[in-house]
């Protein structure tokens, strides 16, 4: 999988573009929107308490992440980045 993260220096918001590695982005609901958070576990607990179906969180080489879909079918990811990554 390929990904590109874009953010101005010092920003707290990061935009991540990701795809299957071929550059082929299929039209339809957005997939791969990544939101960086300080505590993915706490945020997942809040989402689950509100009735959102959450996958994860799971440890990944770059931190800890989880996924969920919004009511429009867009796929979103929550990420707590590993220090120094």
C-alpha positions in Angstrom: 0.0 0.0 0.0 1.2 3.5 -0.8 0.5 6.6 1.3 1.4 10.2 1.2 1.1 12.5 4.3 0.9 16.2 3.8 0.9 18.9 6.5 2.4 22.3 7.1 5.2 22.4 9.5 4.0 22.5 13.1 0.4 21.5 12.1 -1.8 19.3 14.2 -3.8 18.2 11.2 -2.3 15.8 8.7 -3.9 14.8 5.4 -3.0 11.3 4.3 -3.7 10.0 0.7 -3.6 6.3 0.4 -4.3 3.7 -2.3 -3.7 0.1 -3.1 -0.2 0.9 -4.5 -1.2 1.2 -8.1 -2.5 4.7 -8.1 -5.9 3.4 -9.1 -8.5 5.3 -7.0 -12.0 3.9 -7.6 -14.9 6.4 -7.5 -17.4 6.1 -4.7 -17.2 6.7 -0.9 -13.9 8.0 0.3 -11.5 5.4 1.9 -8.4 6.0 3.9 -9.2 9.3 5.6 -6.8 9.3 8.5 -7.3 11.3 11.7 -4.3 11.5 14.1 -5.3 11.5 17.8 -3.4 11.5 21.1 -5.4 8.5 22.4 -6.9 6.1 19.9 -8.1 3.8 22.6 -10.1 6.5 24.4 -11.6 7.7 21.1 -12.6 4.2 20.0 -14.3 3.7 23.4 -16.3 7.0 22.8 -17.3 6.0 19.3 -18.3 2.5 20.4 -20.4 4.0 23.2 -22.2 6.1 20.6 -23.0 3.0 18.6 -20.3 3.2 15.9 -18.9 -0.1 14.8 -15.1 0.2 15.2 -12.4 -2.2 13.9 -9.4 -2.2 16.2 -7.5 -0.5 17.6 -4.5 -2.6 16.5 -0.7 -2.1 16.8 1.0 -1.2 13.5 4.7 -0.4 12.9 3.9 3.4 12.8 1.6 3.4 15.9 -1.8 2.2 16.9 -4.8 2.5 14.6 -8.5 1.7 14.3 -11.1 2.1 11.5 -14.8 3.0 11.2 -17.3 4.2 8.6 -19.4 7.4 8.8 -23.1 7.3 7.9 -22.3 8.0 4.2 -20.0 5.0 4.0 -16.7 6.9 4.0 -13.9 4.9 5.7 -12.0 6.7 8.4 -8.9 5.7 10.3 -7.8 6.9 13.8 -4.1 6.8 14.4 -2.0 7.4 17.5 1.5 7.7 16.0 4.5 6.0 17.6 6.9 8.5 19.1 9.7 9.4 16.7 8.0 7.9 13.7 
